[in-house]
Amino acid sequence: MLPWLDSATPYFPDVSMALNTPDGLLAAGGALTPDWLVSAYRQGIFPWFSAGDPILWWSPDPRMVLYPENFRQRRSLTKRLRNGGFTVTLDQCFERVMLACAAPRQDGGGTWITDDMLTAYTRLHQAGIAHSIEVYQDNALVGGLYGLAMGPIFLANRCFHAKRTPQR
């Protein structure tokens, strides 16, 4: 039975209780307040649901982890960034990045970034917890991502790109 959370206190079941099918579903209910979201992310839990559905909390196993010290930027990427007219900024247009992430995809898939999610993450951004990275090409926003910074960890939520550059 899936635990139903009340909206009073952010208390989640242990992530070991997450379902195998669907992968990582842990609980339903609760609230999208900064306290709930921070508590969830600190435990490896995140909200993911569609408009009109209850809040669903997930903790799939395994999770993808990228270690910055292991990242190797190839010369071709360095050249493309240098010669492609790209500029990268931080926290310059958080809501705009979230809205771009929420836009319908070419494959026709919907979005889980509801108005309530936009409001909740914007509140986290105002509190200095959620951040956006924006990529501009020739002064046009062409890509970005948003996520939460918690201590030494950045938890990326969603990214977008507006166009692809040709392969060379």
C-alpha positions as CSV (number, residue, x, y, z in Angstrom):
1,M,0.0,0.0,0.0
2,L,1.4,3.4,-1.0
3,P,1.7,5.7,2.1
4,W,-0.4,8.9,2.0
5,L,1.3,11.9,3.5
6,D,-0.6,14.7,5.2
7,S,0.4,18.3,4.5
8,A,1.4,19.2,8.1
9,T,4.9,17.9,8.5
10,P,7.4,16.7,5.9
11,Y,7.9,13.1,7.0
12,F,8.7,10.5,4.4
13,P,8.9,6.7,4.6
14,D,12.5,5.3,4.3
15,V,13.6,5.1,0.7
16,S,14.0,1.4,1.0
17,M,10.2,1.2,1.0
18,A,10.0,2.6,-2.6
19,L,8.2,0.3,-5.0
20,N,9.9,-1.6,-7.7
21,T,7.0,-1.1,-10.1
22,P,6.6,1.7,-10.9
23,D,10.4,2.2,-10.2
24,G,10.9,4.3,-7.1
25,L,7.4,5.4,-6.3
26,L,7.5,6.0,-2.5
27,A,4.5,8.0,-1.3
28,A,1.7,10.4,-2.3
29,G,0.3,13.6,-0.8
30,G,2.1,16.1,1.2
31,A,2.9,19.6,0.1
32,L,5.2,21.5,-2.3
33,T,6.5,23.9,0.3
34,P,10.2,24.7,0.7
35,D,10.4,22.6,3.9
36,W,8.9,19.6,2.1
37,L,11.1,19.9,-0.9
38,V,14.3,20.4,1.0
39,S,13.5,17.5,3.3
40,A,12.7,15.3,0.3
41,Y,15.9,16.1,-1.6
42,R,18.1,15.6,1.4
43,Q,16.8,12.0,1.5
44,G,17.1,11.3,-2.2
45,I,13.4,11.9,-2.9
46,F,11.8,14.2,-5.5
47,P,8.2,15.1,-6.6
48,W,7.0,14.0,-10.0
49,F,3.3,14.0,-11.0
50,S,1.0,15.4,-13.7
51,A,-1.5,18.2,-13.4
52,G,-4.6,17.1,-11.6
53,D,-2.9,14.2,-9.9
54,P,-1.9,14.1,-6.2
55,I,1.8,14.9,-5.5
56,L,3.8,11.7,-6.0
57,W,7.2,11.3,-4.3
58,W,9.9,9.1,-5.9
59,S,13.3,7.6,-5.1
60,P,14.4,5.3,-7.8
61,D,17.5,3.1,-7.3
62,P,20.0,3.4,-8.8
63,R,20.3,7.1,-9.4
64,M,22.7,8.7,-11.8
65,V,25.6,10.6,-10.2
66,L,28.1,12.8,-12.1
67,Y,31.3,13.7,-10.4
68,P,32.8,17.0,-11.6
69,E,36.3,15.8,-11.0
70,N,35.8,13.0,-13.5
71,F,34.5,15.3,-16.2
72,R,36.9,15.7,-19.2
73,Q,36.0,18.4,-21.6
74,R,37.0,17.3,-25.1
75,R,38.9,19.7,-27.4
76,S,36.0,19.7,-29.9
77,L,33.6,20.9,-27.1
78,T,36.0,23.6,-26.0
79,K,36.3,24.8,-29.6
80,R,32.5,24.8,-30.2
81,L,32.0,26.8,-27.0
82,R,34.7,29.3,-27.9
83,N,33.7,29.7,-31.5
84,G,29.9,29.2,-31.4
85,G,29.0,32.5,-29.8
86,F,27.9,30.9,-26.5
87,T,27.6,32.6,-23.2
88,V,26.8,30.8,-19.9
89,T,25.2,32.6,-16.9
90,L,23.9,31.6,-13.5
91,D,20.6,32.6,-12.0
92,Q,19.8,35.3,-14.5
93,C,16.3,34.0,-15.6
94,F,15.3,31.1,-13.3
95,E,11.5,31.2,-14.2
96,R,12.2,31.5,-17.9
97,V,14.4,28.4,-17.7
98,M,11.7,26.5,-15.8
99,L,9.1,27.5,-18.4
100,A,11.4,26.4,-21.2
101,C,11.9,23.1,-19.4
102,A,8.1,22.7,-19.1
103,A,7.4,23.4,-22.8
104,P,6.0,20.5,-24.9
105,R,8.6,18.2,-26.4
106,Q,8.9,17.4,-30.1
107,D,7.9,13.8,-29.3
108,G,4.6,15.1,-28.0
109,G,5.3,14.2,-24.4
110,G,3.7,16.3,-21.7
111,T,5.3,18.0,-18.8
112,W,5.3,17.3,-15.0
113,I,6.3,20.9,-14.3
114,T,2.9,22.2,-13.3
115,D,2.1,25.7,-12.1
116,D,2.3,24.5,-8.5
117,M,5.8,23.1,-9.2
118,L,6.9,26.4,-10.9
119,T,5.7,28.3,-7.8
120,A,7.4,25.9,-5.4
121,Y,10.8,26.0,-7.1
122,T,10.6,29.7,-7.6
123,R,10.2,30.0,-3.8
124,L,13.3,27.8,-3.4
125,H,15.1,30.0,-5.9
126,Q,14.2,33.1,-3.9
127,A,15.5,31.4,-0.8
128,G,18.9,30.8,-2.5
129,I,18.4,27.0,-2.8
130,A,17.3,26.5,-6.4
131,H,19.4,27.7,-9.2
132,S,19.4,27.9,-13.0
133,I,22.2,27.8,-15.5
134,E,21.4,29.5,-18.8
135,V,23.1,29.1,-22.2
136,Y,22.8,31.9,-24.7
137,Q,23.9,31.8,-28.3
138,D,24.1,35.2,-30.0
139,N,22.1,36.7,-27.1
140,A,19.2,34.2,-27.5
141,L,18.5,31.7,-24.7
142,V,19.1,28.3,-26.3
143,G,19.6,26.0,-23.4
144,G,19.6,25.7,-19.6
145,L,18.8,23.7,-16.6
146,Y,17.6,24.2,-13.0
147,G,18.1,22.3,-9.8
148,L,18.9,22.5,-6.1
149,A,22.2,23.2,-4.4
150,M,22.5,21.5,-1.1
151,G,25.9,21.6,0.5
152,P,28.5,20.3,-2.0
153,I,25.8,18.7,-4.2
154,F,23.8,20.1,-7.1
155,L,20.7,18.1,-7.9
156,A,19.7,18.9,-11.5
157,N,16.0,18.5,-12.2
158,R,15.4,19.3,-15.8
159,C,17.2,20.8,-18.8
160,F,16.2,22.0,-22.2
161,H,17.8,23.0,-25.5
162,A,16.1,25.1,-28.2
163,K,18.2,24.0,-31.1
164,R,21.0,21.7,-32.1
165,T,24.2,22.9,-33.6
166,P,25.4,20.8,-36.6
167,Q,28.1,18.2,-36.0
168,R,31.5,19.0,-37.5
